[in-house]
Amino acid sequence: MKMKKSMLLASVAALVIFSSCRKEKSNTNPGTSLEKSKAIQNELPETSSPVVRAVASTVGSNVTGYYIGLPARYDSTSKNYPLLIFIHGIGQLANGQNALSAVSTVGATHLLNQKTFPASFTVNGKSFSFIVAAPQFKEWPKAADVSDVINAMVEKYRVDASRIYVAGLSMGGGTTWDVASSLGSKVAAIVPISGASYADDKKASSIASNHVAVWAFHNSGDKVVSSDVSKQIVQKINANNPNPAARLTIFESKEHDAWTKATDPNYKENGMNIYEWMLQYSKI
């Protein structure tokens, strides 16, 4: 009887040891399993709308907060994403009356807010999804203010530093021109819309020499900012034989608002909307 009891205890002990070993083995290198999972997720195109949230946080001295749109599976991947900075107009400045939500009413930010910004774009057979950052400025932003935003986004999120793009409307369109001139080594492409700026030889030369891709938009009868502004800047850039050549689309309209149409993913030229067009270009 004692022998049977001893044999039974030995068998139980062996079973416990065996089970313990199996459990330990199954949890070996859990990080490797997670990395493999994220590697698989990296290759899958996004199918759900970007996740959008408002962030009340100062960036530099001129930003009170920003909207951020992240790919839906951002937390399930490990890859870096193209960054689009979208700059609002003067009517959305943080002037003591406008809340951060004012930024969500125009352009690409409005599309994000309405969940109509595409989940992904296919360019040259490859799928891309944007990180979209839309800062709210307190006063007319300079290129240095946008640089602060870019640096903050690169530090906080997984940004593909070779694919940084800037677009903006009216006031923001003017700043977009300045960004291309001052930060041309960092920015791959710009889309200034109804841009409040002026034609400047030095600015045009800098944009051309840094090979910043340009697609500008304006309405023909814009009474707030004349379309001559965009025409003259594009002409001066192209006089410097840039690669690629700057392009300009003029809509037949007397309104100032060219951005609703320009930022619409359904508006295409040569089979590409502005987002697909931007993704052709990178800083390598």
N, C-alpha and C positions, 0 to 999 in steps of 0.2 A: 504493500500500500504506500509506504514511504517512497519507494522507488518510482511508482507511478506518479505520485505527486511531484517528485523532483523532475521527472521527465516532462510533465505538464508545464511546470514553471519555466523550464528551459525553452520549451517550444514557444511559450508566450513571449519570453524575452527576445528570442530570435525574431519573432514576428514584429515586435516593436522596433527592433534595430533595423530590420529590412524596410519597414514602412517609413522610418525616419530618413533612411538613406535615399529612398525614392523621392520623398518630398524635397529634400535638399537638392537633388539632381534636377528636378523640374524647375527650380527657381534659379538655376545657374545663369549668370549674365543677363539679368532682366533688361538691362540697358540695351543690349544688342537686339533683343526682340523689339523694343520700342523704336530703335533706329531703323530696323528693317521695315516696320510698319509705316514710319514717316517717309522712308524712301519710296515705298509703294504709293503713298498718298501724293508725293511730289509729282508723280507722273500723270495723275488723274486730272482732267480739266474740271474747273469749277462749274457747277450747274445751278447753284442757289445764289440768290442776290447777296451782295456784300452786306456785312454786318456794320451798321452805322451807329455812332454814338457821339454825343457832344461832350467835349472835354473842357471844363472851365479851368484853364491853366495859363499863366503868363509864359510867353516865349520871347526872350529879349525884352526890349522896352516898349514895343509897339503892338504886341498881340495880347488880347485878353482871354482868348480861348480858341478852340478850333473844332471842326467836325472831322472825324476820321472814319473812313470806310475801309474795312479790312475784308479780304477774301473770306468766304464763309468757312472754309476749312483751314484758316490760318494757323490755329493752334494744333492742328493735326499734321502739319507739315514742318519741314526744316529748311525749305528753300527761301531764297530772297526774291522780292517782288519789285516790279517797276513802281516808281513813285510819281504820282501826278499831283502837283501843287496847283490848286485852283484859287485865283484871286478875285474877290468880289469887286463891285463898283462902289462909288462914293456914297450911294444911298444905303449901304449896309455897314458903314463905319460904326464902331462902338462910340456913340456920341452922347452917352448918358441916358438915351431913350431907347436905342436899339438893343435888344437882347441878342445873345449869340444865335438865336433861332432865325434872325434876319438873314444870316448867311445861307440858310437852307432854302431860300426862295428863288435862287437864280442859278442858271447854268448847270454844270455837272453836279453841284451839291444838291440842287433841286431834284435831279434824277435819282441821286442816292436816297434822298428823303422819301421819294415816291416809289422806291424800289423798282425803278425802270432802268437803272444803270446796269448794263450787261454783266453777267457773272464772269465771262471770259471773252477773249478775242483771239482769233486764229490768224497768225501772220507768218507767211513763209512755212506753212505746215506745222507751226509750233503754237501751243496754247499759252496765253498770258492772262493774268488777272492783276489789276492795279491795287496798290494802296493809294487811296485818294485822301489828301489832306487839304482842308479848306479853312485857313485861318481867318479870324476877324481882327482887323486892324483898328487902332484908335484914330490914326491920322494917315494921310496919303503915304503909302509905304514906299520905301526906297529899296534898292536891290539888296542892301545890307540886312534889311528886315526879313526879306525872303530867304536870304542866306541863313539867318538864325533859325527860321522854320525848317529849312532843309536839314541843317545840322541836328536839330532836335528830333526830327523824324528818323534820321539815320541812326541816331543813338538809341532811340526807344523801340524802333521796329526793324524787322528784317528787310532792309531795302537793298535792291540791286543798284549799286552806286554807278553802274554804267548806263542805267536807264532812268534818268531823272528828267522829268518833263514839267513845263510850266505853261499854264494857260490862264487867261484873265479877260475880264470885260470892262470896257470903258476906262475908269481909273485903273482897274486891275490890268487892262490891256496895255496901258501906258507903262505900268510897272514891269509887265512882262517883257516889253522891249528893253527896258533898262537892265533886267536880269540877264537877258541874252548877251548884252554888251559887257556887263561886269563879271558875270559868272559863266562865260562861254566855255570855259574848260571843264565845267562841272555839269552843265545842262546840255542834253542831247538834242532836244527839239522844243519849240515854243509855238503856241497858238494865241496870238493877240487878237482880240475881237473888239471892234469899234474903239481901238486903243487911243486914249488921250495922250498924245506924245507930240514929238516934232522931229522933222528930218534933220539928221546930224551926220556929217561925213565921218567923224571919228567913231560914232556909235555903229554906223553901218560897216565900216572897215573892220571893227572888232568882231562883230557878229560873223562876217564873212571869213575872217582869218581863223576863227575858232570852229568853223564848219558846223555852226548851229543850224539845224534844219528849221525853216520858217514856213508856216502856213497862216497867213493873216486873213481876216474877214472884216468886211465893212458894208454898210448899206449905202447905196448911191446917193440918196438924198438926205443923209444924216445931218440934222440941223444942230445937234449938240457937239459932235466932233466931226469935222468934214472928212469925207472919204479921201480927200487929197493927202491927208496925213499918212495913211497906210500906203497909198500909191507912191508917194515920194520916198518913204523909207525903203520900201521893197525895191524901187528903182535904184536907189543908192547902194543897197546891198548887192544887187545883181551887177552893178557897175564894177564891183570888185571880183567878179568871176568866182563866186562861191561854189562849193561842192557840198551839198546840193544847192541848186538855185532856189532862191526864195520865191514862194508862190502867193498869189493873192486872189481871193474870191470876193466879188462885189455882187451883193444881192440888190435887185431892183426894189427899193423901198425908201420911203421918206422917214421911217422910224429910226430911232437910235438903237433899238434892240435888234442886233444881228446875232446875239448869243443863243437865243432859244433855238433857232434853226441850226446854227453852226455846231452846237453841242449835242444835237439830237443824233443818236446812234444810227437812225434811219437815213440821215442825210449823208450821201456818199458822192464822191467824185472819183472817177477811175476805179470804181469798185471798192473804195475805202472811205470809212468815216474818219474823223480826226484822231480817234483813239488807235485805230489800226494803222493809220498813217504815221503817228508818232512812234509806234513800236517797231517800225522799220529801222529806226536810228538808235544808235548807242554809242557811248564813249568807250572805245576799246584801247 
